[in-house]
Amino acid sequence: MSQLSTHHDQPTITVTLPDGTQRAFPRGTSVLEIATEIGPGLAKNTVAGNVDGKLVDACDPIDRDAAVQIITPKDQEALEIIRHSCAHLLGHAVKQLYPEANMVIGPVIDDGFYYDIAFQRPFTPEDLLAIEARMRELIATDYDVVKRMLTRDEVIGIFSERAEHYKLRLIEGMPDEQQMGMYFHQEYVDMCRGPHVPNTRFLKHFKLTKLSGAYWRGDAKNEQLQRIYGTAWSDKKALKAFLQRVEEAEKRDHRNLGRELDLFHFHDDAPGAVFWHPRGWALFQELFSYLRRRQQEAGYVEVNSPDAMDRSLWEISGHWQNYQDHMFTTETEDGRALALKPMSCPGSVLLYRHGLKSYRDLPIRMAEFGKVHRYEPSGALHGLLRVRHFTQDDAHIYCTPEQMDAECREVVTLVLDIYKQFGFEDAHIKISTRPRNRMGDDAKWDLLEGALVRSLEDMSLPYQLNPGEGAFYGPKLEFVLRDAIGRDWQCGTLQVDMNLPERFGIEYVDEDGQRKRPVMLHRALFGSLERFTGILIEHYAGRLPPWLAPLQVAVLSITDNHATYVQDVVQLLRGAGLRAEADTRNEKIGYKIREHTLARVPFLLVVGARERDTGSVSLRSREGKDLGVLPLEQALERLSQEVQPPDYAARIEELQRLRERLTGKT
C-alpha cells in the first residue's frame, strides 16, 4: 500500500513516446497538454491518445508513468473515433430540428455509423438533407466537445429532465455502472465510453447516406425505430473515394443485375428464398459442377442428409442451446419436435456413425450440398447475400489427431486455389479463437487452435487474429475475399472440432484395436452458394467469365431466311456442351447485337447468307471485338476452349502425366 501511495503522490510522471524518447510531466497532465508541449501543430491535430495500449480522450489526465501515443487523423485509430463523434453530432442536429425525437443508440459500423431514433413520423429524404445541412452548420462553429464523468444519479437526472426515455432504459440495463462518461455538444448531451474528438473541426468529411427501419434492441417484437446511416472519414480524398466505391457498388448491385439479366427473383409468398430463372439456375448449377469435380479430385465423397431432424439431435450438438432463435421448428402429430436444419453437421455425424470405422478408413472427407434454413429478421434480408433458405457446400472431414495438421493444410490449399480460379487473387485469412460460451476444456482448445496456427505458419501464410470469435464447438479459419472494387467478403470457413465427436460418441478403431475419437473438421468453400453467386455477379458487374456465364453463346440471324441454319448451329453448340440460344426475331441485326451485348453474353455468332452458304459463322465478343468469319468446326473448337474452367489446361496436363506414368510411356 505504501508503494502505491508513494506512486500517486509523486509530483511528476515519465511519459514514453513512440520514438522511445522519455519526458517528465506533472502528474495529471492530459494527452492534449502533452501534445501542446511537443508542438502547437500536433496539439491542433490531436484527436485522442493511446495510453499503455488503451484509447483515451484528449482531455483525460495521466496519473502514472505510461507509454503515450498522440492519435491524429492520419492514424487508423482516429477513424472510429471520428465516426462515433459524428453519430453524436447527428444527434445534436436531430434534436435541434426535431426536439420531440428520442435518441436511442448510435454505434460505429463498417465504413461509417448510424443512429436509431424514435420519432412520431417517418423521416423523409428531405429530412436527411436538412439534418446533414444542420450538421455542417454546427461543424462550422468549431465548438469543443466537452467530456464530464458523472454519477449514475446525475446522468439519470439529466436524461429524465430531457425526457430521453430510451437512454433511461439503457441505463437500467447497466446496473453496475455507477459513473458514466457524458459528452456535451453545446446544449446536446449523450453518454458514451468514448473516446471522442475534442472539437467538431475533425468531423468535416462526412455524408449521411440512407434511412431505414430498426427495432428496439434488434428484436422484431419490440417497437419500431428509424435508423439514419452515415459515413465519415479523416480527409476529403478518402470520403470522395468511398462515395465513388458506393456509386460503383450500386451499379454492380446483384439484385438489379439479376433482374436485368433475368437470373432470379424474390416473392413475398416465400420471404428470403430464391426463385431461380433458367439462366440463373444454369449459373448456379455451374458452381455445383465445378465444386463437385474439385472435391472428387481431392478425395471427397458426396452424401445427402434429411432437411428436418428431431430436436433431440440439435440438443446433443448444442445448436438448440446456442442457435435456437435462428431455427425453424415444427411439431408432428405424435408430439415430436422437428427442426429444419440450419447446418449439416449433425446429419453428417449420423452418416459417419452408421457402421464401424477403422483407422484405415480415415481420413473420411464427406461433402454435402445441403439445403439449410435459418430464420433471419425480415429487415436483414438482402437479395442473395442474406436469405433464409440456401445451399451450403458443407463438408466434414473425420481424421485422427495425427492427420489433423495435414488435413488443415489440404483444405487451405484447396480453398485458396478455388478462389483464385474465380478471380479472387486477394484473399486473406482470420483465425477466430475460443469464445466465452463454448464447449470443451482449455486443453482441447489449445490443441485445436494450435493446429490452425501451425497449418498457416507451415505454409507461410499471413493471418489476422480474431480473439473470442470462434464457434461454440471449435476455433475456425475465415477466408475473406476482396472484390474488384475493394470490398471484403467473408466466405469460406474451416473449423476444427473435438467436442461434437465426443457429444455424439463417434469412434474409430485404431491399429491396436482400441476405440478412439476422431477429430472433426467442418469446411465450407463458398459458404452459401446463393451468397457466393451474388458476390460473383457484383465482382464481375454481371460480365461473368465465359465458363460461368449463364448463356455463353447467342446465335443471331440477319434475316428470317437464315433461321434454319441458326437452329442447326445452336443444336451443334449444345451438343458440344455449350450453353447457346438462337435469336431469329424479325429485328435489325444491330439491335440484336446491342441487346445481347447489354445482356453480357460472352460470344455472339452472326449468321447471314454468306455464312449459311459456306458453313461458317461470324464471331464477335461482348466487348465488341470482331473475331472474324470462321468455319463452323473451327468456331466450335475455339468456343469449346474459351468456355473451359480456368484450371482446365493444368488438369489435362496433370492427367496426361499420370497416364504416361501408369502406362510406362515418356
C-alpha positions in Angstrom: 0.0 0.0 0.0 2.9 2.3 0.8 4.4 1.9 -2.6 1.0 2.6 -4.3 0.6 5.8 -2.2 4.1 7.0 -3.0 3.4 6.4 -6.7 0.3 8.6 -6.7 1.9 11.2 -4.6 4.9 11.7 -6.9 4.8 15.2 -8.5 5.9 14.1 -11.9 5.3 11.1 -14.3 7.5 9.8 -17.1 5.9 9.6 -20.5 7.5 7.3 -23.1 6.7 8.5 -26.7 6.5 6.2 -29.7 10.1 7.0 -30.8 11.4 5.9 -27.5 12.1 9.3 -26.0 11.0 9.9 -22.4 9.8 13.2 -21.0 8.7 14.2 -17.5 5.3 15.9 -16.9 3.3 16.9 -13.8 1.1 14.1 -12.7 -2.4 14.6 -14.1 -1.2 16.1 -17.4 -3.7 15.4 -20.2 -2.9 13.9 -23.6 -3.7 17.3 -25.2 -1.3 19.1 -22.8 1.5 16.6 -23.7 0.8 17.3 -27.4 0.9 21.0 -26.8 4.3 20.7 -25.1 5.6 18.8 -28.1 4.3 21.4 -30.6 1.3 23.5 -31.5 0.8 21.7 -34.8 0.5 18.4 -33.1 -1.9 19.9 -30.5 -4.2 21.2 -33.2 -4.3 17.7 -34.8 -4.8 15.7 -31.6 -7.9 13.6 -31.9 -7.3 11.3 -28.8 -4.5 9.4 -27.1 -3.3 5.9 -26.7 -2.1 5.3 -23.1 -0.5 1.9 -22.5 -2.5 0.5 -25.3 -5.8 2.0 -24.4 -7.5 4.7 -26.3 -8.5 7.7 -24.2 -9.9 11.2 -24.7 -7.5 14.1 -25.4 -8.7 15.7 -22.1 -8.1 12.6 -20.0 -5.3 13.1 -17.3 -2.4 10.7 -17.0 -1.6 9.9 -13.4 1.2 7.3 -13.8 4.3 6.5 -15.8 3.0 5.4 -19.2 3.7 4.9 -22.9 1.7 7.5 -24.8 0.9 8.0 -28.5 -0.9 11.1 -29.7 -3.7 10.0 -32.1 -4.1 12.3 -35.1 -6.4 12.0 -38.2 -3.6 10.2 -40.0 -3.7 7.3 -37.6 -6.1 4.4 -38.3 -7.4 4.5 -34.7 -8.8 8.0 -35.4 -11.3 6.8 -37.9 -13.6 5.0 -35.4 -13.4 8.0 -33.0 -14.4 10.4 -35.8 -17.3 8.2 -36.8 -18.6 7.8 -33.3 -18.3 11.5 -32.7 -20.3 12.1 -36.0 -23.1 9.9 -34.6 -23.3 12.3 -31.6 -23.2 15.3 -33.9 -26.1 13.7 -35.8 -28.0 13.6 -32.5 -27.2 17.2 -31.9 -28.6 18.2 -35.3 -31.7 16.0 -35.0 -32.6 17.4 -31.5 -32.3 20.9 -32.8 -34.5 20.3 -35.8 -36.9 17.8 -34.2 -36.9 18.4 -30.4 -39.6 15.7 -29.8 -37.3 13.0 -31.2 -35.9 10.5 -28.8 -32.3 9.4 -29.4 -31.6 5.6 -28.8 -28.2 4.3 -29.8 -25.5 5.5 -32.3 -22.7 2.9 -32.8 -19.9 2.7 -35.3 -20.2 0.2 -38.2 -18.0 -0.8 -41.1 -17.3 2.4 -43.2 -19.5 4.6 -41.0 -22.1 4.9 -38.3 -25.8 5.0 -37.7 -28.2 6.4 -35.1 -31.5 4.8 -34.1 -34.2 7.4 -33.3 -37.8 7.2 -32.1 -40.0 9.8 -33.9 -43.7 10.1 -34.4 -43.5 10.3 -38.2 -41.2 8.7 -40.8 -38.2 10.7 -41.8 -38.0 11.6 -45.4 -35.1 12.1 -47.9 -35.8 15.9 -47.4 -35.3 15.5 -43.6 -32.0 13.7 -44.3 -30.8 16.7 -46.3 -31.9 19.1 -43.6 -30.1 17.1 -40.9 -26.9 16.9 -42.9 -27.0 20.7 -43.6 -27.5 21.4 -39.9 -24.6 19.1 -39.0 -22.4 21.2 -41.4 -23.6 24.4 -39.8 -22.6 23.1 -36.3 -19.2 21.9 -37.5 -18.5 25.4 -38.9 -18.8 26.8 -35.4 -15.7 24.7 -34.3 -17.2 24.1 -31.0 -15.4 22.0 -28.3 -16.8 18.6 -27.3 -16.7 18.5 -23.5 -16.4 15.3 -21.5 -17.6 15.0 -17.9 -17.6 11.9 -15.7 -20.9 12.0 -13.8 -22.5 9.7 -11.2 -25.3 7.4 -12.2 -27.9 9.6 -10.4 -26.6 12.7 -12.2 -26.9 11.0 -15.5 -30.4 9.7 -14.8 -31.4 13.2 -13.7 -30.1 14.8 -17.0 -31.9 12.3 -19.2 -35.1 12.4 -17.1 -35.2 16.2 -17.4 -34.8 15.9 -21.2 -37.4 13.1 -21.4 -34.9 10.8 -23.2 -36.8 7.6 -22.3 -34.6 5.2 -24.3 -31.4 6.5 -22.6 -33.0 5.8 -19.3 -33.9 2.3 -20.4 -30.3 1.7 -21.5 -29.1 2.9 -18.0 -31.5 0.4 -16.4 -29.7 -2.4 -18.3 -26.3 -1.3 -16.8 -26.9 -1.7 -13.1 -23.2 -2.0 -12.3 -22.3 1.3 -13.9 -22.0 3.9 -11.1 -20.1 6.5 -13.1 -20.6 7.4 -16.7 -18.9 9.5 -19.4 -21.1 12.3 -20.7 -20.2 14.2 -23.8 -21.6 17.7 -24.2 -22.1 19.1 -27.7 -23.1 22.6 -26.7 -26.7 22.1 -25.4 -26.9 18.4 -26.6 -25.6 15.7 -24.3 -25.0 12.0 -24.9 -23.5 9.2 -22.8 -20.7 7.0 -24.1 -17.5 5.2 -23.1 -15.6 7.3 -25.7 -13.2 8.5 -26.7 -14.5 11.3 -28.9 -13.0 14.1 -30.8 -12.2 17.3 -28.8 -13.6 19.6 -31.4 -16.0 19.4 -34.3 -13.3 20.6 -36.8 -12.4 16.9 -37.1 -15.8 16.0 -38.4 -15.9 17.8 -41.7 -15.6 14.9 -44.1 -18.9 13.1 -43.6 -22.0 12.2 -45.6 -25.5 10.9 -44.5 -26.3 8.0 -46.8 -29.7 6.4 -46.1 -32.7 5.8 -44.0 -34.1 2.5 -42.8 -36.3 0.9 -40.1 -34.9 -0.8 -37.0 -36.3 -2.4 -33.8 -35.5 -1.5 -30.2 -32.7 -3.9 -29.1 -32.9 -5.5 -32.6 -36.0 -7.6 -31.6 -38.9 -7.5 -34.1 -41.3 -8.0 -31.2 -40.3 -4.5 -29.9 -41.3 -1.1 -31.1 -40.0 0.1 -34.4 -37.4 2.9 -34.6 -35.9 4.8 -37.5 -32.2 4.5 -38.4 -30.1 7.1 -40.1 -26.9 5.9 -41.7 -23.8 8.0 -42.4 -20.1 7.7 -43.3 -17.2 9.7 -42.1 -13.5 9.9 -43.0 -10.3 11.6 -41.9 -9.9 13.6 -45.1 -11.7 14.8 -48.2 -9.9 12.4 -50.5 -10.9 9.3 -48.5 -14.5 10.4 -48.4 -14.6 11.0 -52.1 -13.0 7.6 -52.8 -15.6 5.9 -50.6 -18.5 7.7 -52.3 -17.2 6.6 -55.7 -17.0 3.0 -54.4 -20.6 3.3 -53.2 -21.7 4.6 -56.6 -19.8 1.7 -58.4 -21.3 -0.8 -55.9 -24.8 0.5 -56.8 -24.1 -0.1 -60.5 -23.0 -3.7 -59.6 -25.9 -4.4 -57.2 -26.7 -8.1 -57.9 -30.4 -7.5 -57.3 -30.6 -5.1 -60.2 -28.3 -7.2 -62.4 -30.3 -10.3 -61.5 -33.4 -8.6 -62.8 -31.7 -7.1 -65.9 -30.1 -10.5 -66.8 -33.2 -12.5 -66.0 -31.5 -14.7 -63.4 -33.8 -14.8 -60.3 -36.4 -13.0 -58.3 -37.9 -13.0 -54.8 -41.6 -13.1 -53.8 -43.4 -12.1 -50.6 -45.0 -15.6 -50.5 -41.6 -17.1 -49.8 -39.6 -14.4 -47.9 -35.8 -15.0 -48.0 -36.0 -17.7 -50.6 -34.8 -17.5 -54.2 -36.9 -18.2 -57.4 -34.2 -19.2 -59.9 -34.9 -18.5 -63.6 -33.4 -20.8 -66.2 -30.3 -18.6 -66.8 -29.7 -18.1 -63.1 -30.2 -21.8 -62.4 -27.6 -22.5 -65.1 -25.1 -20.3 -63.4 -25.9 -21.9 -60.0 -25.5 -25.4 -61.4 -22.2 -24.5 -62.9 -21.0 -23.7 -59.4 -22.2 -27.1 -58.3 -20.5 -28.9 -61.2 -17.2 -27.1 -60.7 -17.0 -27.7 -56.9 -18.3 -31.3 -57.2 -15.4 -32.1 -59.6 -12.8 -30.3 -57.5 -14.0 -32.2 -54.4 -14.0 -35.6 -56.2 -10.4 -34.9 -57.3 -9.5 -34.0 -53.7 -10.8 -37.3 -52.3 -14.2 -36.3 -51.0 -17.3 -38.5 -51.2 -20.7 -36.7 -51.6 -23.6 -37.5 -49.3 -27.0 -36.1 -48.5 -28.9 -35.9 -45.2 -32.6 -35.0 -44.3 -33.7 -31.4 -44.2 -35.8 -32.0 -41.0 -34.5 -33.9 -37.9 -35.6 -34.4 -34.4 -35.0 -31.6 -31.9 -33.0 -34.0 -29.6 -30.3 -34.2 -32.2 -29.8 -30.4 -32.1 -29.8 -30.6 -28.3 -26.9 -33.1 -28.4 -25.0 -31.0 -30.9 -25.5 -27.8 -28.8 -27.2 -25.9 -31.6 -30.5 -25.8 -29.8 -28.9 -24.1 -26.8 -26.8 -21.7 -29.0 -28.8 -21.2 -32.2 -32.5 -21.8 -31.3 -33.7 -18.3 -32.2 -32.5 -18.8 -35.8 -34.1 -22.2 -36.3 -37.4 -23.1 -37.9 -39.2 -25.8 -35.9 -42.5 -27.7 -36.1 -44.3 -30.5 -34.2 -45.6 -33.8 -35.6 -48.9 -35.4 -34.8 -47.3 -37.7 -32.3 -45.7 -34.7 -30.4 -42.2 -34.9 -31.8 -40.4 -31.6 -32.3 -38.6 -31.4 -35.6 -36.2 -28.7 -36.7 -35.3 -27.7 -40.3 -31.5 -28.0 -40.3 -29.6 -24.6 -40.1 -26.4 -26.5 -40.9 -25.4 -30.1 -41.9 -23.1 -31.1 -39.0 -25.4 -33.4 -37.0 -26.6 -35.2 -40.2 -23.0 -35.8 -41.2 -22.2 -37.2 -37.8 -25.1 -39.7 -38.1 -23.8 -40.7 -41.5 -20.3 -41.3 -40.1 -21.7 -43.2 -37.2 -23.5 -45.7 -39.5 -21.1 -48.6 -39.4 -17.8 -49.1 -37.5 -14.8 -47.2 -38.9 -11.2 -48.2 -38.8 -8.1 -46.0 -38.7 -7.5 -47.4 -42.3 -10.7 -45.6 -43.4 -9.5 -42.2 -42.2 -9.4 -39.5 -43.3 -13.1 -39.6 -44.5 -13.8 -36.4 -46.4 -17.6 -36.2 -46.6 -19.2 -33.4 -48.6 -22.8 -32.3 -48.9 -24.7 -29.7 -50.9 -27.2 -29.2 -48.1 -30.3 -27.1 -48.1 -30.4 -25.2 -44.9 -32.9 -22.9 -43.3 -32.1 -20.1 -40.9 -34.5 -17.5 -39.5 -33.2 -14.1 -40.4 -35.2 -11.0 -39.4 -37.0 -9.6 -42.4 -35.1 -6.3 -42.2 -31.8 -8.2 -42.5 -32.8 -10.0 -45.8 -30.7 -8.7 -48.7 -31.1 -10.3 -52.1 -28.9 -13.4 -52.5 -26.5 -12.1 -49.8 -28.8 -12.7 -46.9 -31.5 -15.3 -47.2 -33.4 -17.8 -45.1 -33.3 -20.8 -47.4 -30.0 -21.5 -49.0 -27.5 -24.2 -50.2 -24.3 -24.7 -48.2 -21.3 -26.5 -49.5 -20.7 -28.3 -46.2 -18.0 -30.8 -45.9 -16.9 -32.7 -42.8 -13.5 -34.4 -42.6 -13.1 -37.1 -40.0 -9.4 -37.9 -39.2 -7.0 -39.0 -36.5 -5.3 -36.3 -34.3 -2.1 -37.2 -36.2 -3.7 -36.4 -39.5 -5.3 -33.1 -38.4 -2.5 -30.7 -39.3 -2.1 -32.2 -42.8 -5.8 -32.1 -43.4 -6.0 -28.4 -42.4 -3.2 -27.6 -44.9 -5.0 -29.6 -47.6 -8.2 -27.6 -47.0 -6.4 -24.2 -47.0 -4.6 -25.1 -50.3 -7.9 -26.2 -51.9 -9.8 -23.1 -50.8 -7.2 -20.6 -51.9 -6.8 -22.3 -55.3 -10.5 -22.3 -56.0 -10.9 -18.6 -55.1 -8.1 -17.9 -57.4 -9.9 -19.7 -60.2 -12.9 -17.5 -59.6 -10.8 -14.3 -60.0 -10.2 -13.6 -56.3 -6.4 -13.3 -56.1 -6.5 -11.2 -52.9 -7.8 -13.5 -50.2 -6.8 -13.1 -46.5 -7.3 -15.3 -43.5 -8.6 -14.7 -40.0 -8.2 -17.1 -37.1 -11.2 -16.9 -34.7 -10.3 -18.3 -31.2 -12.3 -19.6 -28.3 -15.5 -17.7 -27.4 -16.7 -17.0 -23.9 -19.6 -19.5 -24.3 -18.0 -22.7 -25.5 -17.9 -26.5 -25.2 -14.8 -28.4 -24.0 -11.8 -27.7 -21.8 -8.9 -25.3 -22.4 -6.5 -28.2 -23.2 -8.7 -29.2 -26.2 -9.0 -25.6 -27.4 -5.2 -25.2 -27.1 -4.7 -28.3 -29.3 -7.3 -27.2 -31.9 -6.2 -23.6 -32.1 -2.6 -24.8 -32.4 -3.5 -27.0 -35.4 -4.9 -24.0 -37.3 -2.0 -21.7 -36.5 0.6 -24.4 -37.5 -1.2 -25.1 -40.8 -0.9 -21.4 -41.8 2.6 -20.9 -40.5 3.8 -24.1 -42.2 2.5 -22.6 -45.5 4.0 -19.2 -44.7 0.5 -17.6 -45.0 -0.2 -14.4 -43.0 -3.3 -14.2 -40.8 -5.2 -11.9 -38.6 -6.3 -13.0 -35.1 -9.9 -12.6 -34.0 -9.9 -13.4 -30.3 -13.2 -14.8 -28.9 -14.9 -15.1 -32.3 -14.7 -18.9 -32.8 -17.8 -21.2 -33.0 -19.1 -22.6 -29.7 -17.6 -26.0 -30.5 -14.2 -25.1 -32.0 -11.9 -22.4 -33.4 -12.1 -21.5 -37.1 -10.3 -20.0 -40.0 -12.3 -17.5 -42.0 -11.4 -16.8 -45.6 -12.1 -13.2 -46.7 -12.2 -12.2 -50.4 -11.5 -8.8 -51.8 -13.6 -8.0 -54.9 -12.9 -5.8 -57.9 -13.9 -2.6 -56.1 -12.1 -3.3 -52.8 -14.9 -4.7 -50.7 -14.2 -7.6 -48.4 -16.5 -10.7 -48.3 -16.2 -13.4 -45.6 -16.9 -16.7 -47.4 -15.3 -20.0 -46.6 -14.5 -21.4 -43.1 -12.5 -24.2 -41.6 -13.3 -25.3 -38.1 -11.6 -27.9 -36.1 -13.7 -29.7 -33.5 -13.2 -32.4 -30.9 -16.4 -31.6 -29.0 -19.2 -32.8 -31.3 -17.4 -36.2 -31.8 -17.5 -36.6 -28.0 -21.1 -35.4 -27.6 -22.3 -37.9 -30.3 -19.9 -40.6 -29.2 -18.4 -41.3 -32.6 -15.3 -43.5 -32.8 -12.8 -45.4 -34.9 -10.8 -48.4 -34.1 -7.0 -47.8 -34.1 -4.3 -50.2 -35.2 -4.1 -51.6 -31.6 -7.8 -52.4 -31.6 -8.6 -49.5 -29.3 -11.6 -47.3 -29.8 -10.8 -43.6 -30.2 -12.5 -40.3 -31.0 -11.8 -38.8 -34.4 -11.2 -35.1 -34.9 -13.9 -33.5 -37.0 -13.1 -30.7 -39.4 -16.0 -28.5 -40.6 -15.3 -27.0 -44.0 -17.2 -24.7 -46.4 -15.6 -23.2 -49.5 -18.3 -20.9 -50.8 -20.3 -20.9 -47.6 -23.7 -20.1 -49.0 -23.8 -20.8 -52.8 -26.6 -18.2 -53.1 -24.5 -15.6 -51.4 -21.4 -16.5 -53.4 -23.4 -16.2 -56.6 -24.4 -12.7 -55.6 -20.8 -11.8 -54.8 -19.7 -13.1 -58.2 -22.3 -11.1 -60.0 -21.1 -7.9 -58.3 -17.4 -8.7 -58.6 -17.7 -9.1 -62.4 -20.5 -6.5 -62.7 -22.5 -9.2 -64.5 -19.8 -9.9 -67.0 -19.1 -13.4 -65.8 -16.2 -15.3 -67.3 -17.4 -17.4 -70.3 -17.2 -20.7 -68.3 -19.6 -19.3 -65.7 -21.9 -17.2 -68.0 -25.5 -18.4 -67.8 -25.7 -18.0 -71.6 -22.3 -18.5 -73.3 -23.2 -18.1 -77.0 -26.1 -16.3 -78.8 -26.6 -17.1 -82.5 -28.2 -14.3 -84.4 -29.9 -14.4 -87.8 -29.6 -11.4 -90.1 -33.0 -12.2 -91.7 -35.7 -14.8 -91.4 -34.1 -16.7 -94.3 -31.3 -17.9 -92.1 -33.4 -19.2 -89.2 -33.0 -22.9 -90.0 -29.2 -22.6 -90.2 -29.2 -20.7 -86.9 -31.2 -23.5 -85.2 -28.7 -26.1 -86.6 -25.7 -24.2 -85.3 -27.4 -23.9 -81.8 -28.0 -27.7 -81.8 -24.4 -28.3 -82.7 -23.1 -26.0 -79.9 -25.4 -27.5 -77.3 -24.3 -31.0 -78.4 -20.7 -29.9 -77.6 -21.8 -28.8 -74.1 -22.1 -25.0 -74.6 -25.0 -23.0 -73.3 -26.4 -21.5 -76.5 -29.6 -19.9 -77.7 -31.0 -18.8 -81.0 -32.2 -15.3 -81.8 -34.3 -15.4 -85.0 -36.5 -12.5 -84.2 -37.5 -10.2 -87.0 -35.3 -7.3 -85.7 -32.4 -5.5 -87.2 -29.1 -7.2 -86.6 -27.6 -4.1 -84.9 -30.4 -4.1 -82.4 -29.9 -7.8 -81.6 -26.1 -7.4 -81.2 -26.7 -4.4 -78.8 -29.3 -6.3 -76.8 -27.1 -9.4 -76.3 -24.1 -7.3 -75.5 -26.0 -5.5 -72.8 -27.1 -9.0 -71.5 -23.3 -9.7 -71.1 -23.4 -12.8 -73.4 -19.7 -13.6 -73.9 -19.9 -14.6 -77.6 -22.2 -13.7 -80.5 -22.4 -15.7 -83.7 -23.9 -13.7 -86.6 -25.3 -15.7 -89.5 -26.3 -14.4 -92.9 -26.4 -15.8 -96.4 -22.7 -15.9 -96.8 -22.2 -17.9 -93.5 -25.1 -20.2 -94.3 -23.8 -21.0 -97.8 -20.2 -21.5 -96.7 -20.9 -23.4 -93.4 -19.3 -20.7 -91.3 -20.2 -18.1 -88.7 -19.1 -14.5 -87.9 -17.8 -14.4 -84.4 -17.9 -11.4 -82.1 -17.1 -10.9 -78.4 -19.3 -9.0 -75.9 -16.6 -6.3 -75.8 -17.5 -5.5 -79.5 -14.4 -7.1 -81.0 -14.8 -8.7 -84.4 -13.1 -12.1 -84.2 -13.6 -12.9 -87.9 -15.6 -15.3 -90.1 -14.7 -18.9 -89.1 -15.6 -22.3 -90.5 -18.2 -23.8 -88.2 -15.8 -26.6 -86.9 -13.1 -24.1 -86.2 -15.5 -21.8 -84.4 -16.8 -24.7 -82.3 -13.3 -25.7 -81.3 -12.4 -22.2 -80.3 -15.5 -21.6 -78.3 -15.1 -25.0 -76.6 -11.7 -23.9 -75.4 -12.9 -20.4 -74.4 -15.6 -21.8 -72.1 -13.5 -24.2 -70.1 -12.8 -23.5 -66.4 -9.5 -21.8 -65.8 -7.8 -24.8 -64.3 -8.8 -27.0 -67.3 -5.4 -26.9 -69.1 -3.4 -27.7 -66.0 -5.8 -30.6 -65.1 -5.5 -32.1 -68.6 -1.7 -31.9 -68.4 -1.7 -33.5 -64.9 -3.9 -36.3 -66.1 -1.7 -36.8 -69.1 1.4 -37.1 -66.9 -0.4 -39.6 -64.7 -1.5 -41.6 -67.8 2.1 -41.7 -69.0 3.5 -42.8 -65.6 0.9 -45.6 -65.3 1.5 -46.9 -68.8 5.2 -46.5 -68.7 5.3 -44.1 -71.5 7.6 -41.0 -71.5 
